[in-house]
Amino acid sequence: MKKFVLFFMIALTCFAARAQQSPVYETKKGAINGYDVVAYFTEGRAVEGKPELVYRYENADWHFSSNETLAAFKADPAKYLPQYGGYCAFGCSRGYKAPTEADAFTIVAGKLYLNYNKEVRTEWNKDRDALIKKADANWPSVKTSKS
């Protein structure tokens, strides 16, 4: 009986840990490496968030550069969330997760897409619409993968 209870507790702990995982690219600095997702839209560039301006959303810590961008995010997070959890859009179109660099971004039809680096962004932009369709189709399985 003790072994069964121990097994049950371990299984429950593993299940709870899996349920808490976020499909968002997050580092020690926070979601998308601590950059302000709202600033991509309002300033048209990557702006680092401040450690004291943080908001927990979808099991990730989002950082903001000002109280105004924090308030805008709180009012409508879906408007500002990067596609594919902030992972590289090109990588997702190929079926895998890849980290991103803050300045390798594009806004298309009001959506934020991040890429591994500027060179990858250049390749992604060559056939962007087709790659967005592929990444959209791949994202459900990519977001639950470990890598």
C-alpha positions as CSV (number, residue, x, y, z in Angstrom):
1,M,0.0,0.0,0.0
2,K,2.9,2.4,0.8
3,K,4.4,1.8,-2.6
4,F,1.0,2.6,-4.3
5,V,0.6,5.8,-2.3
6,L,4.2,6.8,-3.1
7,F,3.7,6.0,-6.8
8,F,0.4,8.0,-6.8
9,M,2.0,11.0,-5.2
10,I,4.9,11.0,-7.7
11,A,2.5,10.7,-10.6
12,L,0.4,13.5,-9.2
13,T,3.4,15.8,-8.8
14,C,4.6,15.1,-12.3
15,F,1.1,15.8,-13.7
16,A,0.9,19.1,-11.7
17,A,4.4,20.1,-12.9
18,R,3.4,19.5,-16.5
19,A,0.2,21.4,-16.1
20,Q,2.1,24.4,-14.8
21,Q,4.5,24.5,-17.8
22,S,4.0,27.5,-20.1
23,P,4.3,27.3,-23.9
24,V,6.0,30.7,-23.7
25,Y,9.6,31.3,-24.5
26,E,10.9,32.3,-21.1
27,T,14.4,32.9,-19.7
28,K,15.5,34.0,-16.2
29,K,14.8,37.6,-17.4
30,G,11.1,36.6,-18.1
31,A,8.9,36.0,-21.1
32,I,10.7,36.7,-24.4
33,N,13.8,37.4,-22.5
34,G,12.3,40.3,-20.5
35,Y,11.3,42.6,-23.4
36,D,8.2,44.7,-23.4
37,V,5.8,43.1,-25.9
38,V,3.6,46.3,-26.1
39,A,6.6,48.4,-27.1
40,Y,6.9,46.5,-30.3
41,F,3.6,48.0,-31.3
42,T,3.8,51.4,-29.8
43,E,7.5,52.2,-30.4
44,G,8.2,49.9,-33.4
45,R,11.3,48.5,-31.7
46,A,12.5,46.1,-29.0
47,V,12.5,47.8,-25.6
48,E,13.7,46.0,-22.4
49,G,11.2,45.7,-19.6
50,K,12.0,46.8,-16.1
51,P,12.2,44.1,-13.4
52,E,9.8,46.0,-11.2
53,L,7.1,46.2,-13.9
54,V,6.2,42.6,-14.1
55,Y,2.8,40.9,-14.7
56,R,2.2,37.1,-14.5
57,Y,0.2,35.9,-17.4
58,E,-0.1,32.3,-18.8
59,N,2.4,31.0,-16.3
60,A,5.1,33.4,-17.5
61,D,6.5,36.7,-16.2
62,W,6.0,39.6,-18.7
63,H,8.1,42.7,-18.2
64,F,7.2,46.2,-19.3
65,S,9.1,49.4,-19.8
66,S,6.4,51.7,-18.4
67,N,3.2,51.7,-16.4
68,E,1.4,52.6,-19.6
69,T,2.6,49.5,-21.5
70,L,1.8,47.4,-18.5
71,A,-1.7,48.8,-18.3
72,A,-2.2,48.3,-22.1
73,F,-1.2,44.6,-21.8
74,K,-3.4,44.0,-18.7
75,A,-6.4,45.5,-20.6
76,D,-5.9,43.2,-23.7
77,P,-3.1,40.7,-23.5
78,A,-4.2,38.8,-26.6
79,K,-3.5,41.9,-28.7
80,Y,0.1,42.0,-27.7
81,L,1.1,38.3,-27.2
82,P,3.8,37.2,-29.7
83,Q,2.8,34.4,-32.0
84,Y,4.0,30.9,-31.1
85,G,4.7,31.8,-27.5
86,G,7.5,34.1,-28.6
87,Y,9.5,31.2,-30.1
88,C,11.0,31.7,-33.6
89,A,8.3,31.9,-36.2
90,F,10.6,30.3,-38.8
91,G,11.5,27.4,-36.4
92,C,7.8,26.8,-35.8
93,S,7.1,26.6,-39.5
94,R,9.7,23.8,-39.6
95,G,8.2,22.1,-36.6
96,Y,10.5,23.0,-33.7
97,K,11.0,25.6,-31.0
98,A,13.9,28.0,-31.2
99,P,14.8,31.0,-29.1
100,T,14.6,34.5,-30.4
101,E,16.5,37.7,-30.5
102,A,14.6,40.8,-29.4
103,D,15.4,42.9,-32.5
104,A,14.5,40.1,-35.0
105,F,10.8,40.8,-35.2
106,T,8.0,41.6,-37.6
107,I,4.5,42.8,-37.1
108,V,2.1,41.3,-39.7
109,A,-1.6,42.0,-39.7
110,G,-1.4,43.3,-36.1
111,K,0.5,40.2,-34.8
112,L,4.0,40.0,-33.4
113,Y,6.3,37.4,-34.9
114,L,9.8,36.9,-33.5
115,N,12.8,35.1,-35.1
116,Y,16.0,33.5,-34.0
117,N,18.1,36.4,-35.5
118,K,17.9,38.9,-38.3
119,E,19.3,36.5,-40.9
120,V,16.6,34.0,-40.1
121,R,14.0,36.9,-40.2
122,T,15.3,37.7,-43.7
123,E,14.7,34.1,-44.9
124,W,11.3,34.0,-43.1
125,N,10.2,37.2,-44.8
126,K,10.9,35.8,-48.3
127,D,7.9,33.4,-48.0
128,R,6.3,34.8,-44.9
129,D,2.6,34.1,-45.7
130,A,3.2,30.5,-46.5
131,L,5.5,30.0,-43.5
132,I,2.9,31.6,-41.2
133,K,0.4,29.0,-42.4
134,K,2.8,26.2,-41.8
135,A,3.7,27.6,-38.3
136,D,0.0,28.0,-37.4
137,A,-0.6,24.4,-38.4
138,N,2.5,23.1,-36.5
139,W,2.1,25.2,-33.3
140,P,-0.3,22.9,-31.5
141,S,2.2,20.1,-31.5
142,V,5.3,22.3,-31.3
143,K,4.0,24.1,-28.2
144,T,3.8,20.8,-26.2
145,S,7.3,19.6,-27.3
146,K,10.2,19.8,-24.9
147,S,12.7,21.4,-27.2
